[in-house]
Amino acid sequence: MSDVPEPTRRPEWAALENHRKDALPQPDLRELFAADPSRAERYVVHVGDLRIDYSKHLVTDETLALLGELAAATDVFGLRDAMFRGERINTTEDRAVLHTALRAPRDAVVEVDGENVVPAVHAVLDRMADFAERVRSGEWTGHTGRRIRNVVNIGIGGSDLGPAMAYEVLRPYTARDLTFRFVSNVDGADLHEATRDLDPAETLFIVASKTFTTIETVTNATSARTWLLDALGDEAAVARHFVALSTNAGKVADFGIDTANMFEFWDWVGGRYSYDSAIGLSLMIAIGPDRFREMLDGFRIVDEHFVNAPAEANAPLLLGLLGIWYNNFFDAQSHAVLPYSHYLSKFTAYLQQLDMESNGKSVDRQGRQVTWQTGPVVWGTPGTNGQHAYYQLIHQGTKLIPADLIGFARPVAELSDELKAQHDLLMANLFAQGQALAFGKTAEEVRAEGVPEEQVPHRTFHGNHPTTTILATELTPSVLGQLVALYEHKVFVQGAIWNIDSFDQWGVELGKVLAKRVEPALTEGADVPGLDPSTAALVAAYRERRK
Ligand code: F6P
């Protein structure tokens, strides 16, 4: 394994460096479009319902060809095939990486250690569907016989962000007579605010944790049980008001949840890749099993595209390569995801875990310190709000921030006619921002408007800020699945080229261990040996102030 060359030592990497220096020392999108107006049509890739325009990138045909050569040299498609085959490509945890099996059709065969996992995937989906229908119809009642009206998902990281994001995205498809809340923070305020106006007799808690050892989730679930039992006064109530989503039946039973009320998934599903597994139960209750399956179909459209589309028309490959172009050859530090949709308000937060927990690594697959940049900082909020906050920095600051602009041709059906009419204004903002970021406004153009000379530099926009525009017809469950799978595979492509393990997350361990060590110092006033002087002083100040 150690003879795998570092990506930066490959001739294809050097070719890109030279290309950047010699052919595109100061790329100019006005010039690139003037030289080749056809790029507006040629630099578009379609997958499912997504039309992905990458014409406003600082690239030429030669750049794309050289990036393609890097992908070929690093054998991205070889690793992709190994992933889909169920090989243990998560080497540091010795696990297969098979979130794609979660959306495989019933008759597919995906083997892990010689066993086809697809029947088990569908068995769990069927159990989830049965349970979801019973809650939605009122057949599943609480301990006192009242129907469930509130569903509270307790989880964190991948056991929270996915269902919370998707619930928000698909709100127009949700059962509006049910209330959904998502509790993640170990700050008791989170659970308090989520439950303070709920009736325990009508509330179902879904405890979502792959490991069922995550301290935040176990703590919140314990407090939720106390809240429930304080009101209902009977231990037997737990069985009607708590279900678990986990890979760890033993810990679920230890917690006191009947494993008959557990929906299983498997160690080959990473937390940040898990919301289309049992972790999506709250979402399935919200939107119903049919819509959930439509979403899985959307994931599958992109999975199949990633496997079958040729390199030059392979959307995840292209997006991954474009990210690498800026990250490694322009020193871009971050990547903005800017949806022009209120319903996608949590989408970027979801992508932060997907991307940053996957590719925030500084050691390669062979355990060598990397000397090249890996995952970017991913950030962003819905675009129109961002325009009045941080877009100034993107337009006129000193940093290069590639961005994805995501929009829809149609507003959601349930809006009133008046609110639907606002959609054109929303989308006009998306298109205008893409244009302004790419082409800016020259000093001559500013002067021609009669602007006083001393103000000209302040009002000039240099442009050349690259964007990808992802346009879909309508925000449906399938389109959400397509979007998520697109980003999942983009992250995969980048990790493959950087030669890192995108599927472990050892970096979150140290903080967890230290928190456990520090806690007794706070709650019991115990002496904690080994605290550094700064932390010891902070602990002392905290103890003093909490008196
Ligand atoms: O933050 C680390 C992490 O392990 C994530 O990868 C995961 O999504 C989250 O914690 C929650 O883990 P679990 O589902 O096991 O509670």
Residues whose N, C-alpha, C, O or C-beta is under 5 A from the ligand:
A	BS01	F6P	I156 G157 G158 S159 A208 S209 K210 T211 F212 T214 T217 G271 R272 Q505 V508
